[in-house]
Amino acid sequence: MELRPTAFADGRLTAGQTGAGPDLLVIHSLLADRTAFDPVLPWLAARFRVTLVNLPGFHGSACIAPGIETYADHLAQVFTPGGLGRDTTIIGNGFGGTVAVAMALRHGETFGKLVLSDVAAGFSPEGRKAFEVMASKVEQEGLGSVATISANRVFHAAYLATHPEAIEDRRRVLMGIAPEGFIAACRSLMATDMTPQLGAIRNPTRVVCGELDAATPPALCRLLAEKIPGASYVELPTCGHCPPLEQPEAFIAAIADFLD
């Protein structure tokens, strides 16, 4: 599906748009890019004007300093006169969803509903160590060095066994990222813990999680749903970290009633 190029924040945030209707903003994961939503894009674009933004450092978006608040404030610039409206729904996967949580806490009045797919508000020491390892490897060896790690975090063993090309797919995606942008995102995740603040979110929220997500285990996703007032939770059996890519039909089924 062809996307119309667009940009925000004085050109520092690149994006593509397609479809017509109410606004829908899609924010991709650290280990993916906006193409992870290609399998569900026709369904979304038939109902919404979909804006797929590139996170800072990804595919033409300028790098910014680390810090989840910095990312939230930067992406909130899409909600400006001539930009996206207050009825916009945000769908965020992985790191993109963590940024969306920070946006809800800092700029929640500027948009509407929130769909969080495989998202955490904070990580355990082991989870933070994983981001530290990836940032260090990229710093020393380049982005290609984390392709295998990336594939094993995005997908689960059964999926990789039947889709061995997934590792090279991750390498291709990673090579479209500025190394400093990837490192800044990792460092932002290492320092993030918004769990104590989740009760302040007022945006209607649906949390979706893959049962086999190794990057953001279901316990972290369920915690989001428990702490955000009125949030609902859907878990997808035998699915990993990126449901729109791995199980597009199940992902659509998990969010269709909420988007309506």
C-alpha positions as CSV (number, residue, x, y, z in Angstrom):
1,M,0.0,0.0,0.0
2,E,1.4,3.3,-1.1
3,L,2.1,5.9,1.6
4,R,2.0,9.7,1.2
5,P,5.3,11.1,2.7
6,T,4.7,13.6,5.4
7,A,6.7,15.2,8.3
8,F,6.2,16.9,11.6
9,A,8.4,18.9,14.1
10,D,9.8,21.1,11.4
11,G,10.7,18.1,9.3
12,R,12.5,16.3,12.1
13,L,9.9,13.5,12.3
14,T,9.3,11.7,9.1
15,A,6.1,9.7,8.5
16,G,3.8,8.2,5.9
17,Q,0.1,8.5,5.6
18,T,-2.6,6.5,3.9
19,G,-6.4,6.0,4.2
20,A,-9.1,8.5,5.1
21,G,-11.3,9.1,8.2
22,P,-10.5,9.7,11.9
23,D,-6.8,10.0,12.6
24,L,-4.8,6.9,13.8
25,L,-1.1,7.3,14.8
26,V,1.0,4.2,14.7
27,I,4.3,4.1,16.6
28,H,6.6,1.1,15.9
29,S,8.9,-0.9,18.2
30,L,12.6,-0.5,18.8
31,L,13.4,-3.7,16.9
32,A,11.1,-3.1,14.0
33,D,10.0,-0.2,11.8
34,R,6.7,1.0,10.5
35,T,6.6,-1.9,7.9
36,A,5.8,-4.2,10.9
37,F,2.2,-2.9,10.5
38,D,2.0,-3.7,6.7
39,P,-0.1,-6.8,7.3
40,V,-2.8,-4.9,9.1
41,L,-2.5,-1.6,7.2
42,P,-5.2,-2.3,4.6
43,W,-7.8,-2.9,7.4
44,L,-6.7,0.2,9.3
45,A,-6.6,2.4,6.2
46,A,-10.1,1.4,5.2
47,R,-11.4,3.0,8.5
48,F,-8.8,5.7,9.4
49,R,-6.3,8.2,8.1
50,V,-3.3,6.3,9.3
51,T,0.0,8.1,10.1
52,L,2.9,5.7,10.5
53,V,5.7,7.8,12.2
54,N,9.4,6.9,12.2
55,L,10.8,7.1,15.7
56,P,13.8,9.4,16.2
57,G,16.8,8.0,14.4
58,F,14.7,5.7,12.2
59,H,14.5,6.2,8.5
60,G,15.0,9.9,8.2
61,S,13.7,11.1,11.6
62,A,16.3,13.1,13.4
63,C,18.0,11.6,16.5
64,I,17.2,13.1,19.8
65,A,18.7,12.9,23.3
66,P,17.8,9.9,25.5
67,G,14.9,10.1,28.0
68,I,11.4,8.8,27.7
69,E,10.0,12.2,28.5
70,T,12.1,13.7,25.6
71,Y,10.6,11.2,23.2
72,A,7.1,11.8,24.4
73,D,7.4,15.6,24.0
74,H,9.0,15.2,20.6
75,L,6.3,13.0,19.2
76,A,3.6,15.1,20.8
77,Q,4.4,17.7,18.1
78,V,2.2,15.7,15.7
79,F,-0.8,17.2,17.6
80,T,-0.5,20.7,16.3
81,P,-2.7,22.9,14.0
82,G,-2.6,21.3,10.7
83,G,-1.4,18.0,12.2
84,L,-3.4,15.3,14.0
85,G,-6.6,16.1,15.9
86,R,-7.7,15.5,19.5
87,D,-9.8,12.4,18.5
88,T,-6.6,10.6,17.3
89,T,-6.1,7.0,18.4
90,I,-2.6,5.9,19.1
91,I,-1.4,2.3,18.5
92,G,2.1,1.7,19.9
93,N,4.1,-1.5,19.8
94,G,7.1,-2.2,22.1
95,F,9.2,0.9,22.6
96,G,6.7,2.9,20.5
97,G,4.0,1.9,23.1
98,T,6.3,2.9,26.0
99,V,6.6,6.3,24.3
100,A,2.8,6.4,23.9
101,V,2.4,5.7,27.7
102,A,4.7,8.7,28.4
103,M,2.6,10.8,25.9
104,A,-0.6,9.8,27.8
105,L,1.0,11.0,31.0
106,R,2.3,14.2,29.7
107,H,0.0,15.1,26.8
108,G,-3.0,12.8,27.3
109,E,-5.5,15.6,26.7
110,T,-4.2,16.0,23.1
111,F,-5.5,12.7,21.8
112,G,-8.1,10.0,22.3
113,K,-7.8,6.2,22.6
114,L,-4.7,4.2,23.3
115,V,-3.8,0.7,22.0
116,L,-0.7,-0.7,23.7
117,S,0.7,-3.8,22.0
118,D,3.4,-5.7,24.0
119,V,4.4,-2.7,26.1
120,A,6.0,-2.1,29.5
121,A,6.0,0.9,31.7
122,G,9.3,-0.2,33.2
123,F,11.6,-3.2,33.2
124,S,13.3,-5.6,35.6
125,P,17.1,-5.5,36.2
126,E,17.4,-8.4,33.7
127,G,15.4,-6.5,31.1
128,R,17.4,-3.4,31.5
129,K,20.6,-5.4,31.2
130,A,19.4,-6.7,27.8
131,F,19.1,-3.1,26.5
132,E,22.5,-2.3,27.9
133,V,24.0,-5.3,26.1
134,M,22.4,-4.3,22.8
135,A,23.5,-0.7,23.1
136,S,27.0,-1.7,23.8
137,K,27.2,-4.1,20.9
138,V,25.9,-1.5,18.5
139,E,28.4,1.0,19.9
140,Q,31.3,-1.4,19.3
141,E,30.2,-3.5,16.3
142,G,27.4,-1.7,14.5
143,L,23.7,-2.5,14.1
144,G,24.2,-5.7,12.2
145,S,25.6,-7.3,15.3
146,V,22.3,-7.4,17.1
147,A,20.3,-9.0,14.2
148,T,20.1,-12.4,15.9
149,I,19.3,-10.9,19.3
150,S,16.6,-8.8,17.7
151,A,15.0,-11.8,15.9
152,N,14.9,-13.8,19.1
153,R,13.3,-10.9,21.0
154,V,10.7,-10.1,18.3
155,F,9.8,-13.7,17.5
156,H,9.6,-16.9,19.5
157,A,11.4,-20.2,18.8
158,A,8.5,-21.9,17.0
159,Y,8.1,-19.0,14.6
160,L,11.8,-18.7,13.9
161,A,11.9,-22.5,13.2
162,T,9.4,-22.0,10.3
163,H,10.6,-18.6,9.2
164,P,14.5,-18.8,9.3
165,E,14.6,-15.7,7.0
166,A,13.4,-13.6,10.0
167,I,17.0,-13.0,11.1
168,E,18.0,-11.4,7.8
169,D,14.7,-9.4,7.8
170,R,15.7,-8.0,11.2
171,R,19.2,-7.2,9.9
172,R,17.7,-5.3,6.9
173,V,15.4,-3.3,9.3
174,L,18.1,-2.5,11.7
175,M,20.4,-1.2,9.0
176,G,17.9,1.6,8.3
177,I,18.4,3.0,11.8
178,A,21.0,5.5,12.9
179,P,23.3,3.8,15.5
180,E,23.1,6.8,17.8
181,G,19.3,6.7,17.6
182,F,19.1,3.0,18.5
183,I,21.5,3.6,21.4
184,A,19.5,6.6,22.7
185,A,16.3,4.4,22.6
186,C,18.0,1.6,24.5
187,R,19.2,4.1,27.1
188,S,15.8,5.6,27.4
189,L,14.3,2.1,28.1
190,M,17.0,1.3,30.7
191,A,16.1,4.4,32.7
192,T,12.2,4.2,32.4
193,D,9.8,3.3,35.2
194,M,6.4,4.9,34.8
195,T,4.5,2.2,36.8
196,P,3.8,4.4,39.8
197,Q,2.2,7.0,37.5
198,L,-0.1,4.8,35.4
199,G,-3.1,5.6,37.6
200,A,-3.1,9.1,36.2
201,I,-3.8,8.0,32.6
202,R,-7.3,9.0,31.5
203,N,-7.2,7.8,27.9
204,P,-9.4,4.8,27.1
205,T,-6.9,2.0,26.8
206,R,-6.7,-1.5,25.3
207,V,-3.6,-3.6,26.1
208,V,-2.7,-6.5,23.8
209,C,0.1,-9.0,24.4
210,G,1.5,-12.1,22.7
211,E,1.6,-15.1,25.1
212,L,5.2,-15.9,24.1
213,D,6.6,-12.4,24.1
214,A,10.1,-12.7,25.5
215,A,10.9,-8.9,25.2
216,T,7.9,-7.7,27.1
217,P,6.4,-10.7,29.0
218,P,2.7,-10.9,29.6
219,A,3.1,-10.1,33.3
220,L,4.4,-6.6,32.4
221,C,1.5,-6.1,29.9
222,R,-1.1,-7.2,32.4
223,L,0.4,-4.8,34.9
224,L,-0.4,-2.0,32.5
225,A,-4.0,-3.1,32.2
226,E,-4.3,-3.4,36.0
227,K,-2.8,0.1,36.7
228,I,-4.4,2.2,33.9
229,P,-8.0,3.0,35.0
230,G,-10.6,1.2,32.9
231,A,-8.1,-0.5,30.7
232,S,-8.9,-3.9,29.1
233,Y,-6.5,-6.7,28.3
234,V,-6.3,-9.3,25.4
235,E,-3.6,-12.0,25.3
236,L,-2.9,-13.7,21.9
237,P,-2.0,-17.4,22.2
238,T,1.3,-18.6,20.6
239,C,2.3,-15.1,19.6
240,G,5.5,-13.1,20.2
241,H,6.4,-9.4,20.6
242,C,4.9,-8.1,17.4
243,P,1.3,-9.3,16.8
244,P,0.6,-7.1,13.8
245,L,3.4,-8.8,12.0
246,E,3.1,-12.3,13.3
247,Q,-0.6,-12.7,13.7
248,P,-2.3,-9.8,11.9
249,E,-5.8,-11.3,11.9
250,A,-5.7,-12.1,15.6
251,F,-4.4,-8.6,16.3
252,I,-7.2,-7.0,14.3
253,A,-9.8,-9.2,16.2
254,A,-8.2,-8.0,19.5
255,I,-8.7,-4.3,18.7
256,A,-11.6,-4.0,16.4
257,D,-14.3,-3.6,19.0
258,F,-12.2,-1.1,20.9
259,L,-11.6,1.0,17.8
260,D,-15.2,1.0,16.9
